Amino acid sequence: MTAFAATIYRRLVVDDAIWVYASSSAAVLRLDGVSDSVLSAFPPKTGCTIEDGLALASASPHTADIPRGDIESTFRELVGLGLLRPVGEKLPPVATVPPMPYPLTTLVINVTNTCNLSCTYCYEYGEDKLADRERSDGSARRSAMTADTAIESIDFLFRESVGRPEITVTFFGGETLLNWAVIESAVTHARNKGRLENRKVNFSLTTNATLLTDRIIDFLTEHQFGINISIDGEEGDHDRHRKFKSGQGSYEVILPRVKALLAKNKAARGRPIGARVTLTRGTKDVRGLFRHLTEDLGFDEVGLAPVTAAKDRDYAFEPTDYHLLVDAFGSLANDYVDAAVTGKHHGFSNLSDLLRELHTGTNKAHPCGAGLGLLGVSTEGDLGLCHRFVESGEHEIGSIHSGIDNEKRTAFLEAGHISKRVDCHSCFARPICSGGCYHEAYVRTGDASAPNLHACDWIRAWADIGLKSYARIMERNPSWFDRHEVPT
């Protein structure tokens, strides 16, 4: 007789209700007692016969008064949902890398590779940098992009995004604002080209805020930029790592500039402005840090990211440190749920992103869009997998002048595909992680396609926080998720 087994899933009890996350389909489901009893009756991997499984399910206290026919019907429903499968069943082929050339949606333009700060943990200039500042002939690379190269980058994006009605240009560095004149030229060109082709162009940038002026702020708000400010919390936390080359902290310098930007943007009803926080070993009060940025300074959103660093750096998180993040993120998630059930905004963008992925059934074949819909471009026009790999010769995949090397692009995407990350195949969080950041993997292991096994416990704990938050909001205010519904 055919044996059936449970597929990989995560079972959680939230406020006395039973929820499961089905990894095969990325579905989040609320189970009644009968469904839970039937699912629990079929062991993973080895499984059991239908008859044995249903007999075990029938013996559960939850099914004492349930007709056998209803239990059998529940079994068929669980099979249909992919939570139960025949042992040894040949699975459908895994989705492959999309045909090339795959149209871009986003180009990250590194307008400069220099910075006026000297942040300890910087992945571009610090101990773990990948960028090579010299060409193969030993000459120095250009430190700032020219207006001609920026305009050619915009033209490249338009060519490589055929069929996309909406595209995004992201400006990056170094410190992005060091090359402000080129940003202005690129935006003007992109706006004009977008009007001619009847395509919407969105703009964003990341900055350390030290060079913000009233004129720049006016331009950013006028063109509705999405803005991320690199800031690590209150003065003490921020200045531990984010210093000028002289050793002076940067918090006091950026504070009035940040406040001016936030006030101007709010008055103009601009796009949300986010604080981008790098969490390092030694950051203690994450919840207080968050409240300072949102309540004291007025940021719309805060994104928190553990530092990307080799494991021997004194500011790097080690597996034994991640429980601190779990506690901090869990506390912020509780605040987020309390806000969501009353229909209020909460700026914890990490959780907003995760809840959107859970609600829409995101099931990633790759951890991010690097090499797919997104590429980075260097000051000289060389293309990298993303902004973090720009000027890393090993990860170059063409240039805006010669075009994309789609053979190298395909080889990278095939190597990083979830089907090749065997360690991930038994993990319930696979659909929302897919092995983790390529850049972090390269810094840690020297292989961008390797899964980030050092962070697995953290990722699974974070997935649990997201699933519990999803269940609590869905029970108490399901309409909150209407913002993620696609109009029919």
Number of C-alpha atoms within 10 A of each C-alpha: 7 12 19 23 25 25 24 21 21 18 20 17 12 16 10 7 14 17 20 20 23 22 24 16 15 23 21 21 14 19 15 12 14 21 21 20 24 25 24 17 23 26 15 19 16 13 21 21 16 19 13 14 22 21 15 15 26 22 12 16 12 16 18 12 8 12 10 15 9 12 20 17 12 19 23 13 14 18 18 11 15 17 24 23 23 19 18 12 9 8 7 6 7 10 10 12 17 11 9 11 15 17 18 23 23 25 26 26 30 28 31 25 25 18 19 14 21 18 21 14 22 19 19 22 17 13 13 18 16 21 17 15 15 12 12 10 6 8 9 11 16 16 19 20 20 20 17 12 21 28 19 17 27 21 16 18 24 23 13 21 19 13 12 13 13 14 20 17 22 21 26 24 26 23 23 24 24 20 22 15 11 21 24 15 15 24 19 14 16 25 16 13 17 18 11 9 10 11 17 15 20 19 19 18 20 21 21 23 23 22 16 17 14 12 8 15 18 15 13 21 21 12 15 18 21 18 22 22 20 18 26 26 25 17 15 12 19 21 20 16 21 24 18 16 12 8 13 14 21 22 22 12 13 18 15 15 17 22 15 16 22 22 14 17 21 17 10 13 11 17 15 17 20 25 25 22 22 20 22 21 16 13 18 14 12 20 15 15 19 24 18 15 22 19 12 11 17 18 24 20 21 24 19 18 13 15 18 23 25 19 15 10 14 13 20 19 24 15 14 10 13 18 13 17 21 19 16 16 22 21 14 21 21 15 14 21 23 17 15 22 18 12 12 12 13 20 23 21 18 17 24 16 12 19 20 16 18 20 18 15 16 15 20 17 22 26 20 17 14 22 22 22 16 20 25 28 29 33 22 22 24 22 32 28 25 25 24 22 25 29 27 18 16 12 18 22 23 19 19 21 14 9 14 20 14 16 12 15 22 20 12 19 21 18 15 24 21 26 18 14 16 12 15 20 17 12 18 21 26 26 26 24 24 24 31 23 19 24 23 22 22 20 18 20 15 11 14 20 24 22 27 23 16 15 15 18 15 19 21 19 19 21 23 19 20 23 24 21 23 22 24 20 22 17 15 14 15 14 13 15 16 10 8 12 10 7 5 3
